[in-house]
Amino acid sequence: KRVAAKGLISQYYSQLTEGCGNEGCTNEYCASSDQFRFRDTDRNSLAVQALDLCKTKAQLCERRPSKMSRLPESHEDGPSWFDPAGMGARNKDLSPSSSSSAIKVGL
């Protein structure tokens, strides 16, 4: 139950910070919408708002592959305890190591 709640809060936070990607979105709780209520709100406040939206079961948009965020890209002012991806690997180097062998395909 706790994991499900955390996932739902993450969805609200993502919707508030990144939007759904739908250019015609009319959800006032979505950063993609022209009617977005929290346009000038910092990310810490948006995290609190995500909790409130989860409690009230506010509308969640369907995610679209191409996001159209209306907020700055900086993640530095976001809450340090909140990991929207739920992975905890934000600062890990995920690139392949130089010691791994690569497969080369000749043409």
All heavy atoms as an XYZ file, in Angstrom:
816
protein
N       0.829     -1.197      0.000
C       0.000      0.000      0.000
C       0.874      1.261      0.000
O       0.586      2.217     -0.698
C      -0.916     -0.040      1.220
C      -1.933      1.072      1.249
C      -2.883      0.911      2.408
C      -3.877      2.040      2.418
N      -4.797      1.960      3.522
N       1.942      1.231      0.789
C       2.846      2.377      0.867
C       3.559      2.600     -0.462
O       3.730      3.732     -0.898
C       3.852      2.168      1.990
C       4.830      3.317      2.135
C       5.791      3.083      3.240
N       5.131      3.335      4.505
C       5.716      3.292      5.675
N       6.985      2.959      5.755
N       5.065      3.542      6.771
N       3.970      1.510     -1.096
C       4.656      1.600     -2.386
C       3.713      2.177     -3.441
O       4.113      3.017     -4.252
C       5.193      0.217     -2.818
C       5.749      0.252     -4.223
C       6.248     -0.270     -1.843
N       2.466      1.744     -3.427
C       1.479      2.244     -4.377
C       1.249      3.743     -4.173
O       1.170      4.507     -5.147
C       0.165      1.484     -4.243
N       1.174      4.176     -2.917
C       0.979      5.595     -2.614
C       2.174      6.409     -3.087
O       2.016      7.486     -3.666
C       0.741      5.794     -1.118
N       3.377      5.903     -2.860
C       4.581      6.609     -3.296
C       4.598      6.753     -4.820
O       4.950      7.805     -5.352
C       5.829      5.874     -2.814
C       7.103      6.597     -3.140
C       8.311      5.886     -2.575
C       9.590      6.622     -2.936
N      10.788      5.977     -2.438
N       4.196      5.697     -5.514
C       4.139      5.749     -6.973
C       3.127      6.765     -7.468
O       3.375      7.490     -8.429
N       1.989      6.839     -6.804
C       0.946      7.778     -7.192
C       1.404      9.216     -6.939
O       1.215     10.096     -7.787
C      -0.334      7.475     -6.415
C      -1.616      8.111     -6.913
C      -1.875      7.758     -8.371
C      -2.787      7.661     -6.057
N       2.045      9.449     -5.810
C       2.574     10.783     -5.511
C       3.627     11.168     -6.543
O       3.675     12.314     -6.997
C       3.139     10.839     -4.071
C       2.006     10.670     -3.059
C       3.888     12.147     -3.823
C       2.469     10.380     -1.648
N       4.449     10.217     -6.952
C       5.455     10.470     -7.986
C       4.803     10.864     -9.310
O       5.308     11.735    -10.023
C       6.329      9.235     -8.205
O       7.134      8.989     -7.093
N       3.688     10.231     -9.637
C       2.967     10.579    -10.865
C       2.440     12.007    -10.796
O       2.529     12.753    -11.770
C       1.819      9.612    -11.101
C       2.262      8.240    -11.552
C       1.076      7.303    -11.750
O       0.038      7.432    -11.108
N       1.246      6.349    -12.634
N       1.878     12.380     -9.648
C       1.386     13.757     -9.483
C       2.542     14.748     -9.583
O       2.428     15.784    -10.239
C       0.647     13.939     -8.154
C      -0.775     13.441     -8.199
C      -1.155     12.304     -7.512
C      -1.757     14.114     -8.923
C      -2.461     11.843     -7.545
C      -3.063     13.665     -8.958
C      -3.413     12.538     -8.271
O      -4.707     12.084     -8.310
N       3.656     14.440     -8.928
C       4.819     15.331     -8.960
C       5.324     15.494    -10.393
O       5.611     16.610    -10.839
C       5.931     14.794     -8.053
C       7.152     15.688     -8.021
C       7.147     16.866     -7.274
C       8.295     15.372     -8.732
C       8.255     17.693     -7.232
C       9.407     16.190     -8.701
C       9.385     17.347     -7.951
O      10.486     18.160     -7.925
N       5.409     14.406    -11.126
C       5.847     14.459    -12.515
C       4.878     15.292    -13.355
O       5.302     16.088    -14.199
C       5.950     13.042    -13.070
O       6.320     13.065    -14.423
N       3.609     15.131    -13.117
C       2.609     15.895    -13.854
C       2.742     17.385    -13.543
O       2.600     18.228    -14.426
C       1.207     15.398    -13.494
C       0.092     16.108    -14.243
C      -1.243     15.447    -14.018
O      -1.480     14.355    -14.496
N      -2.108     16.107    -13.266
N       3.039     17.697    -12.295
C       3.186     19.099    -11.897
C       4.486     19.714    -12.411
O       4.548     20.919    -12.657
C       3.135     19.227    -10.370
C       1.788     18.960     -9.712
C       1.939     18.873     -8.201
C       0.775     20.036    -10.082
N       5.529     18.935    -12.551
C       6.830     19.479    -12.929
C       7.152     19.312    -14.410
O       7.833     20.152    -14.988
C       7.961     18.834    -12.107
O       7.927     17.417    -12.281
C       7.841     19.189    -10.639
N       6.684     18.227    -15.031
C       7.013     17.939    -16.428
C       5.807     18.046    -17.351
O       5.960     18.316    -18.527
C       7.591     16.533    -16.551
C       8.838     16.319    -15.749
C       9.263     14.861    -15.733
O       8.682     14.050    -16.480
O      10.170     14.539    -14.965
N       4.635     17.776    -16.830
C       3.433     17.769    -17.644
C       3.238     16.427    -18.331
O       4.071     15.536    -18.226
N       2.133     16.306    -19.026
C       1.796     15.045    -19.701
C       2.297     15.014    -21.131
O       2.371     13.954    -21.738
C       0.293     14.815    -19.668
S      -0.665     15.980    -20.675
N       2.613     16.162    -21.694
C       3.086     16.218    -23.070
C       1.996     16.503    -24.085
O       2.277     16.695    -25.257
N       0.758     16.553    -23.653
C      -0.361     16.826    -24.548
C      -0.500     18.344    -24.712
O      -0.832     19.048    -23.769
C      -1.643     16.223    -23.964
C      -2.861     16.477    -24.827
O      -2.799     17.110    -25.879
N      -3.993     15.980    -24.352
N      -0.251     18.830    -25.925
C      -0.309     20.271    -26.174
C      -1.695     20.856    -25.930
O      -1.821     22.033    -25.622
C       0.139     20.569    -27.602
C       1.605     20.284    -27.818
C       2.044     20.604    -29.235
O       1.366     21.402    -29.911
O       3.069     20.064    -29.653
N      -2.729     20.055    -26.032
C      -4.086     20.535    -25.814
C      -4.629     20.220    -24.432
O      -5.835     20.300    -24.202
N      -3.755     19.872    -23.491
C      -4.193     19.494    -22.144
C      -4.934     20.642    -21.472
O      -4.518     21.798    -21.557
C      -2.980     19.090    -21.296
S      -3.435     18.560    -19.630
N      -6.035     20.313    -20.786
C      -6.823     21.324    -20.083
C      -6.834     21.106    -18.569
O      -7.571     21.778    -17.858
C      -8.277     21.336    -20.604
O      -8.845     20.038    -20.412
C      -8.333     21.720    -22.073
N      -6.012     20.183    -18.086
C      -5.966     19.870    -16.658
C      -5.192     20.968    -15.924
O      -4.003     21.168    -16.163
C      -5.293     18.506    -16.447
C      -5.282     18.068    -15.008
O      -5.620     18.810    -14.096
N      -4.872     16.832    -14.788
N      -5.850     21.662    -15.022
C      -5.212     22.758    -14.294
C      -4.091     22.281    -13.370
O      -3.316     23.084    -12.865
C      -6.250     23.534    -13.486
C      -6.922     22.725    -12.390
C      -8.011     23.501    -11.666
O      -7.997     24.741    -11.708
O      -8.887     22.847    -11.073
N      -3.982     20.962    -13.170
C      -2.920     20.384    -12.339
C      -1.830     19.733    -13.181
O      -1.117     18.865    -12.709
C      -3.508     19.354    -11.369
C      -4.562     19.933    -10.466
C      -5.873     19.499    -10.535
C      -4.241     20.929     -9.546
C      -6.847     20.032     -9.713
C      -5.210     21.468     -8.726
C      -6.506     21.022     -8.812
O      -7.463     21.556     -7.993
N      -1.691     20.164    -14.425
C      -0.695     19.601    -15.336
C       0.146     20.725    -15.939
O      -0.403     21.702    -16.456
C      -1.380     18.803    -16.443
S      -0.208     18.103    -17.628
N       1.469     20.578    -15.879
C       2.386     21.604    -16.389
C       2.279     21.794    -17.897
O       2.718     22.819    -18.414
C       3.824     21.252    -16.006
N       1.691     20.860    -18.618
C       1.526     20.999    -20.068
C       0.338     21.882    -20.436
O       0.247     22.350    -21.567
C       1.330     19.624    -20.721
O       2.495     18.853    -20.604
N      -0.543     22.113    -19.495
C      -1.768     22.856    -19.763
C      -1.554     24.369    -19.732
O      -0.805     24.889    -18.909
C      -2.827     22.486    -18.709
O      -3.976     23.290    -18.852
N      -2.254     25.068    -20.629
C      -2.243     26.534    -20.587
C      -2.949     27.038    -19.334
O      -2.759     28.183    -18.936
C      -2.944     27.109    -21.824
C      -2.131     26.923    -23.091
O      -0.895     26.800    -22.993
O      -2.733     26.892    -24.183
N      -3.761     26.190    -18.720
C      -4.528     26.556    -17.533
C      -3.846     26.122    -16.232
O      -4.452     26.152    -15.161
C      -5.919     25.923    -17.618
C      -6.676     26.359    -18.849
C      -7.892     25.490    -19.112
O      -8.306     24.701    -18.279
N      -8.469     25.640    -20.292
N      -2.568     25.745    -16.306
C      -1.817     25.250    -15.147
C      -1.820     26.275    -14.022
O      -1.471     27.438    -14.206
C      -0.385     24.925    -15.575
C       0.470     24.302    -14.516
C       0.022     23.210    -13.780
C       1.735     24.788    -14.260
C       0.823     22.613    -12.815
C       2.553     24.195    -13.305
C       2.085     23.116    -12.582
N      -2.212     25.845    -12.831
C      -2.380     26.741    -11.679
C      -1.073     27.103    -10.979
O      -1.034     28.079    -10.249
C      -3.288     26.077    -10.644
C      -4.666     25.772    -11.146
C      -5.472     25.063    -10.105
N      -5.797     26.026     -9.056
C      -6.483     25.723     -7.969
N      -6.885     24.499     -7.768
N      -6.754     26.638     -7.073
N      -0.026     26.314    -11.164
C       1.181     26.472    -10.350
C       2.404     26.860    -11.187
O       3.519     26.457    -10.893
C       1.451     25.170     -9.581
C       0.279     24.730     -8.765
C      -0.512     23.676     -9.188
C      -0.043     25.378     -7.593
C      -1.603     23.274     -8.444
C      -1.136     24.989     -6.846
C      -1.925     23.923     -7.266
N       2.207     27.661    -12.196
C       3.266     28.021    -13.130
C       4.492     28.643    -12.450
O       5.619     28.346    -12.800
C       2.721     28.980    -14.188
C       3.651     29.158    -15.337
C       2.991     29.668    -16.605
N       1.692     29.108    -16.946
C       1.496     27.890    -17.465
N       2.502     27.092    -17.667
N       0.279     27.472    -17.766
N       4.324     29.484    -11.481
C       5.445     30.172    -10.827
C       5.769     29.572     -9.463
O       6.295     30.264     -8.591
C       5.125     31.664    -10.692
C       4.966     32.332    -12.050
O       5.761     32.005    -12.953
O       4.049     33.154    -12.204
N       5.487     28.303     -9.286
C       5.687     27.630     -8.006
C       6.990     26.848     -8.016
O       7.305     26.173     -8.999
C       4.501     26.682     -7.723
O       3.286     27.431     -7.806
C       4.605     26.044     -6.365
N       7.765     26.931     -6.927
C       9.034     26.194     -6.863
C       8.762     24.697     -6.659
O       7.680     24.288     -6.253
C       9.925     26.743     -5.742
C       9.326     26.523     -4.371
O       9.571     25.443     -3.794
O       8.604     27.423     -3.878
N       9.765     23.899     -6.936
C       9.611     22.440     -6.915
C       9.331     21.886     -5.516
O       8.658     20.867     -5.390
C      10.823     21.775     -7.551
C      10.861     22.025     -9.049
C      12.042     21.349     -9.708
N      12.065     21.645    -11.120
C      11.491     20.890    -12.053
N      10.879     19.792    -11.721
N      11.550     21.238    -13.324
N       9.844     22.500     -4.480
C       9.533     22.038     -3.125
C       8.035     22.183     -2.849
O       7.399     21.284     -2.297
C      10.334     22.813     -2.077
C      11.777     22.389     -2.039
O      12.105     21.231     -2.264
N      12.653     23.335     -1.767
N       7.483     23.325     -3.245
C       6.050     23.550     -3.060
C       5.227     22.609     -3.934
O       4.145     22.168     -3.539
C       5.692     25.002     -3.369
O       6.366     25.872     -2.485
N       5.743     22.289     -5.117
C       5.036     21.345     -5.992
C       5.026     19.942     -5.392
O       4.053     19.203     -5.560
C       5.671     21.326     -7.385
C       5.470     22.586     -8.218
C       6.246     22.485     -9.528
C       3.993     22.837     -8.495
N       6.087     19.586     -4.653
C       6.107     18.275     -3.987
C       5.014     18.207     -2.926
O       4.323     17.188     -2.807
C       7.476     18.022     -3.360
N       4.838     19.281     -2.191
C       3.763     19.335     -1.186
C       2.415     19.270     -1.889
O       1.501     18.564     -1.450
C       3.882     20.622     -0.329
C       2.679     20.788      0.578
C       5.175     20.599      0.472
N       2.306     19.996     -2.996
C       1.051     19.988     -3.759
C       0.749     18.593     -4.296
O      -0.404     18.182     -4.340
C       1.130     20.999     -4.913
C      -0.179     21.223     -5.601
C      -1.245     21.786     -4.685
O      -0.978     22.656     -3.880
N      -2.454     21.277     -4.808
N       1.779     17.843     -4.688
C       1.577     16.478     -5.175
C       0.932     15.618     -4.092
O       0.048     14.800     -4.376
C       2.899     15.871     -5.625
N       1.364     15.801     -2.848
C       0.749     15.070     -1.729
C      -0.724     15.436     -1.588
O      -1.578     14.559     -1.423
C       1.479     15.388     -0.417
C       2.887     14.837     -0.280
C       3.566     15.444      0.943
C       2.863     13.333     -0.182
N      -1.016     16.725     -1.663
C      -2.406     17.182     -1.538
C      -3.279     16.655     -2.677
O      -4.409     16.231     -2.453
C      -2.469     18.718     -1.501
C      -1.890     19.304     -0.231
O      -1.780     18.565      0.777
O      -1.541     20.500     -0.237
N      -2.741     16.673     -3.896
C      -3.512     16.164     -5.035
C      -3.788     14.674     -4.906
O      -4.859     14.189     -5.278
C      -2.776     16.454     -6.345
C      -2.666     17.922     -6.744
C      -1.833     18.061     -8.010
C      -4.033     18.546     -6.936
N      -2.820     13.947     -4.349
C      -3.004     12.517     -4.134
C      -4.125     12.273     -3.117
O      -4.967     11.406     -3.310
C      -1.698     11.894     -3.665
S      -1.758     10.097     -3.564
N      -4.127     13.059     -2.053
C      -5.160     12.916     -1.011
C      -6.551     13.182     -1.563
O      -7.511     12.521     -1.177
C      -4.885     13.891      0.135
C      -3.695     13.529      0.980
C      -3.470     14.585      2.051
C      -2.181     14.365      2.789
N      -1.901     15.460      3.738
N      -6.671     14.172     -2.457
C      -7.983     14.531     -2.997
C      -8.330     13.761     -4.271
O      -9.395     13.969     -4.843
C      -8.055     16.043     -3.297
O      -7.073     16.370     -4.285
C      -7.832     16.862     -2.046
N      -7.394     12.889     -4.698
C      -7.593     12.084     -5.909
C      -7.906     12.953     -7.126
O      -8.827     12.693     -7.894
C      -8.683     11.042     -5.689
C      -8.336     10.063     -4.592
C      -9.409      9.045     -4.373
C      -8.990      8.120     -3.234
N     -10.013      7.147     -2.909
N      -7.092     13.990     -7.300
C      -7.254     14.904     -8.427
C      -6.969     14.175     -9.734
O      -6.358     13.106     -9.754
C      -6.308     16.095     -8.257
N      -7.381     14.781    -10.820
C      -7.229     14.177    -12.145
C      -5.758     13.991    -12.499
O      -4.946     14.900    -12.356
C      -7.892     15.073    -13.186
C      -7.717     14.564    -14.603
C      -8.243     15.547    -15.639
O      -8.823     16.571    -15.309
N      -8.044     15.220    -16.901
N      -5.431     12.807    -12.966
C      -4.113     12.508    -13.524
C      -4.272     12.365    -15.032
O      -5.196     11.707    -15.505
C      -3.552     11.203    -12.964
C      -2.704     11.286    -11.712
C      -2.392      9.887    -11.195
C      -1.436     12.055    -11.938
N      -3.381     12.984    -15.767
C      -3.399     12.864    -17.225
C      -2.739     11.562    -17.647
O      -1.948     10.985    -16.909
C      -2.604     14.005    -17.858
S      -3.231     15.646    -17.484
N      -3.032     11.138    -18.876
C      -2.279     10.039    -19.476
C      -0.959     10.613    -19.932
O      -0.914     11.694    -20.512
C      -3.023      9.472    -20.682
C      -4.180      8.600    -20.314
C      -4.756      7.916    -21.545
O      -3.990      7.547    -22.454
O      -5.977      7.776    -21.581
N       0.120      9.891    -19.681
C       1.445     10.359    -20.087
C       1.602     10.203    -21.589
O       1.154      9.225    -22.167
C       2.541      9.560    -19.374
C       2.503      9.637    -17.873
C       2.973     10.909    -17.314
N       4.366     11.120    -17.690
C       5.010     12.237    -17.464
N       4.408     13.225    -16.875
N       6.252     12.371    -17.823
N       2.232     11.162    -22.201
C       2.539     11.120    -23.631
C       4.052     11.037    -23.779
O       4.781     11.574    -22.968
C       2.038     12.380    -24.325
C       0.591     12.662    -24.047
C      -0.218     12.345    -25.241
N      -1.590     12.784    -24.973
C      -2.617     12.241    -25.529
N      -2.457     11.271    -26.374
N      -3.819     12.655    -25.258
N       4.555     10.399    -24.847
C       6.002     10.246    -24.992
C       6.763     11.554    -25.123
O       7.852     11.685    -24.621
C       6.162      9.392    -26.250
C       4.848      9.387    -26.913
C       3.813      9.759    -25.904
N       6.203     12.557    -25.781
C       6.921     13.826    -25.923
C       6.381     14.802    -24.892
O       5.260     15.259    -24.969
C       6.746     14.391    -27.333
O       5.378     14.627    -27.586
N       7.213     15.110    -23.919
C       6.808     15.997    -22.839
C       6.920     17.445    -23.276
O       7.786     17.813    -24.035
C       7.694     15.772    -21.615
C       7.601     14.385    -21.062
C       8.583     14.228    -19.945
C       8.678     12.781    -19.535
N       9.775     12.538    -18.639
N       6.032     18.273    -22.759
C       6.076     19.697    -23.038
C       5.991     20.426    -21.701
O       4.938     20.847    -21.261
C       4.898     20.086    -23.934
C       4.990     21.495    -24.455
S       3.629     21.853    -25.543
C       2.450     22.493    -24.378
N       7.110     20.543    -21.023
C       7.145     21.159    -19.709
C       7.060     22.665    -19.817
O       7.597     23.268    -20.737
C       8.430     20.774    -18.979
O       8.469     21.409    -17.736
N       6.407     23.256    -18.881
C       6.309     24.710    -18.828
C       7.091     25.255    -17.638
O       6.936     26.396    -17.253
C       4.857     25.122    -18.729
C       4.042     24.594    -19.896
C       2.903     25.502    -20.196
N       2.028     24.932    -21.183
C       2.039     25.259    -22.459
N       2.887     26.123    -22.906
N       1.198     24.717    -23.301
N       7.935     24.422    -17.030
C       8.751     24.826    -15.898
C      10.219     24.776    -16.281
O      10.597     24.052    -17.187
C       8.508     23.890    -14.705
C       7.125     23.936    -14.102
C       7.010     22.901    -12.998
C       6.823     25.304    -13.544
N      11.068     25.515    -15.562
C      12.508     25.446    -15.835
C      13.027     24.032    -15.643
O      12.486     23.255    -14.867
C      13.128     26.385    -14.807
C      12.014     27.103    -14.161
C      10.741     26.395    -14.484
N      14.091     23.676    -16.325
C      14.656     22.340    -16.277
C      15.455     22.049    -15.017
O      15.783     20.929    -14.734
C      15.558     22.114    -17.495
C      14.785     21.996    -18.785
C      13.879     20.783    -18.818
O      14.294     19.692    -18.373
O      12.742     20.918    -19.277
N      15.820     23.061    -14.242
C      16.684     22.874    -13.078
C      16.041     21.973    -12.049
O      14.888     22.144    -11.682
C      16.992     24.223    -12.432
O      17.667     24.031    -11.224
N      16.797     20.983    -11.581
C      16.320     20.082    -10.537
C      16.953     20.423     -9.196
O      16.697     19.771     -8.218
C      16.647     18.628    -10.896
C      15.952     18.178    -12.136
N      14.613     17.910    -12.188
C      16.415     17.969    -13.392
C      14.274     17.541    -13.421
N      15.354     17.581    -14.162
N      17.805     21.449     -9.183
C      18.542     21.772     -7.974
C      17.654     22.271     -6.857
O      17.964     22.106     -5.699
C      19.628     22.798     -8.290
C      20.688     22.228     -9.213
C      21.704     23.271     -9.617
O      21.710     24.359     -9.007
O      22.486     22.997    -10.520
N      16.524     22.909     -7.198
C      15.669     23.443     -6.149
C      14.572     22.467     -5.746
O      13.715     22.784     -4.963
C      15.057     24.782     -6.570
C      14.259     24.678     -7.865
O      14.367     23.644     -8.544
O      13.543     25.629     -8.183
N      14.622     21.242     -6.259
C      13.648     20.215     -5.888
C      13.985     19.622     -4.536
O      15.099     19.758     -4.039
N      13.022     18.978     -3.910
C      13.274     18.383     -2.595
C      14.263     17.234     -2.682
O      14.167     16.400     -3.574
C      11.893     17.891     -2.156
C      11.126     17.741     -3.413
C      11.680     18.750     -4.387
N      15.202     17.213     -1.784
C      16.248     16.198     -1.835
C      15.720     14.813     -1.480
O      16.289     13.814     -1.869
C      17.388     16.577     -0.889
O      16.899     16.664      0.428
N      14.616     14.726     -0.762
C      14.064     13.440     -0.336
C      13.187     12.812     -1.406
O      12.820     11.660     -1.320
C      13.238     13.597      0.936
C      12.160     14.637      0.786
C      12.240     15.942      1.119
C      10.841     14.457      0.234
N      11.080     16.599      0.812
C      10.194     15.711      0.276
C      10.167     13.372     -0.291
C       8.907     15.895     -0.185
C       8.872     13.567     -0.752
C       8.256     14.817     -0.679
N      12.858     13.553     -2.442
C      11.889     13.079     -3.430
C      12.604     12.555     -4.648
O      13.366     13.261     -5.278
C      10.948     14.228     -3.808
C       9.735     13.746     -4.538
C       8.736     13.090     -3.860
C       9.600     13.937     -5.886
C       7.613     12.638     -4.517
C       8.487     13.495     -6.549
C       7.496     12.842     -5.861
N      12.382     11.301     -4.969
C      12.999     10.668     -6.126
C      11.892     10.237     -7.068
O      11.357      9.137     -6.952
C      13.835      9.464     -5.664
C      14.541      8.772     -6.805
O      14.549      9.303     -7.930
O      15.093      7.687     -6.564
N      11.478     11.112     -8.017
C      10.348     10.787     -8.876
C      10.520      9.495     -9.657
O       9.556      8.828     -9.951
C      10.243     11.969     -9.833
C      11.209     12.978     -9.387
C      12.061     12.394     -8.316
N      11.732      9.135     -9.969
C      11.948      7.890    -10.706
C      11.858      6.691     -9.780
O      11.692      5.571    -10.223
C      13.309      7.915    -11.395
N      11.996      6.917     -8.466
C      11.903      5.832     -7.504
C      13.089      4.900     -7.545
O      13.029      3.795     -7.056
N      14.201      5.339     -8.125
C      15.329      4.455     -8.307
C      16.483      4.753     -7.366
O      17.317      3.900     -7.132
C      15.820      4.542     -9.753
C      14.779      4.094    -10.740
S      15.248      4.388    -12.439
C      16.698      3.394    -12.592
N      16.584      5.963     -6.868
C      17.668      6.307     -5.972
C      19.018      6.327     -6.652
O      20.044      6.355     -6.009
N      19.042      6.319     -7.979
C      20.301      6.238     -8.713
C      20.594      7.537     -9.444
O      21.229      7.549    -10.466
C      20.240      5.089     -9.721
N      20.131      8.629     -8.907
C      20.234      9.919     -9.574
C      21.675     10.299     -9.899
O      21.955     10.809    -10.956
C      19.607     10.986     -8.696
C      19.573     12.343     -9.315
C      18.959     13.323     -8.378
N      17.772     12.755     -7.806
C      16.592     13.328     -7.791
N      16.460     14.509     -8.281
N      15.553     12.749     -7.255
N      22.608     10.051     -8.994
C      23.978     10.495     -9.201
C      24.918      9.376     -9.620
O      26.113      9.566     -9.685
C      24.520     11.159     -7.923
C      23.776     12.428     -7.618
O      23.394     13.161     -8.516
N      23.552     12.696     -6.346
N      24.403      8.207     -9.889
C      25.251      7.085    -10.285
C      25.592      7.190    -11.759
O      24.793      7.614    -12.563
C      24.549      5.755    -10.011
C      24.408      5.475     -8.543
C      23.827      4.107     -8.335
C      23.709      3.809     -6.845
N      23.108      2.538     -6.604
N      26.787      6.775    -12.080
C      27.211      6.749    -13.467
C      26.673      5.466    -14.092
O      27.077      4.376    -13.738
C      28.739      6.788    -13.540
C      29.240      6.730    -14.969
O      28.428      6.971    -15.898
O      30.434      6.457    -15.146
N      25.756      5.623    -15.016
C      25.119      4.463    -15.633
C      25.741      4.122    -16.979
O      25.273      3.245    -17.681
C      23.620      4.722    -15.807
C      22.858      4.963    -14.507
C      21.396      5.259    -14.821
C      22.961      3.780    -13.572
N      26.809      4.830    -17.356
C      27.442      4.541    -18.632
C      28.251      3.261    -18.530
O      28.742      2.908    -17.469
C      28.347      5.704    -19.045
O      29.366      5.880    -18.087
N      28.402      2.548    -19.654
C      29.172      1.304    -19.632
C      30.618      1.593    -19.245
O      31.181      2.603    -19.625
C      29.100      0.787    -21.066
C      28.108      1.629    -21.768
C      27.847      2.846    -20.947
N      31.200      0.692    -18.498
C      32.589      0.894    -18.077
C      33.521      0.645    -19.242
O      33.200     -0.064    -20.187
C      32.930     -0.046    -16.917
O      32.912     -1.375    -17.375
N      34.709      1.232    -19.131
C      35.670      1.095    -20.222
C      36.213     -0.323    -20.311
O      36.755     -0.724    -21.325
C      36.815      2.097    -20.031
O      37.430      1.863    -18.782
N      36.062     -1.100    -19.238
C      36.584     -2.459    -19.262
C      35.613     -3.454    -19.893
O      35.976     -4.583    -20.152
C      36.920     -2.913    -17.834
O      35.734     -2.943    -17.068
N      34.361     -3.016    -20.140
C      33.405     -3.947    -20.744
C      33.739     -4.132    -22.217
O      34.210     -3.241    -22.894
C      31.972     -3.430    -20.585
O      31.814     -2.252    -21.321
N      33.481     -5.316    -22.699
C      33.796     -5.580    -24.099
C      32.629     -5.159    -24.969
O      31.477     -5.348    -24.612
C      34.095     -7.057    -24.303
O      32.967     -7.824    -23.929
N      32.922     -4.563    -26.094
C      31.895     -4.112    -27.022
C      31.871     -5.051    -28.216
O      32.889     -5.582    -28.622
C      32.185     -2.681    -27.474
N      30.701     -5.241    -28.766
C      30.555     -6.079    -29.946
C      30.652     -5.167    -31.160
O      29.936     -4.193    -31.278
C      29.202     -6.805    -29.944
C      29.116     -7.712    -28.741
C      29.000     -7.563    -31.244
C      27.772     -8.353    -28.566
N      31.556     -5.474    -32.066
C      31.726     -4.679    -33.266
C      31.138     -5.438    -34.443
O      31.361     -6.622    -34.620
C      33.199     -4.385    -33.523
C      33.810     -3.517    -32.447
C      35.230     -3.169    -32.792
C      35.827     -2.306    -31.692
N      37.169     -1.876    -31.996
N      30.372     -4.729    -35.227
C      29.746     -5.336    -36.387
C      30.399     -4.764    -37.624
O      30.432     -3.552    -37.821
C      28.223     -5.045    -36.410
C      27.596     -5.625    -37.652
C      27.571     -5.572    -35.148
N      30.938     -5.635    -38.463
C      31.575     -5.181    -39.697
C      30.569     -5.132    -40.828
O      29.711     -5.994    -40.934
N      30.669     -4.122    -41.666
C      29.757     -3.997    -42.806
C      30.418     -4.357    -44.080
O      31.499     -4.128    -44.395
C      29.206     -2.569    -42.909
C      28.349     -2.141    -41.726
C      27.934     -0.694    -41.908
C      27.119     -3.018    -41.637
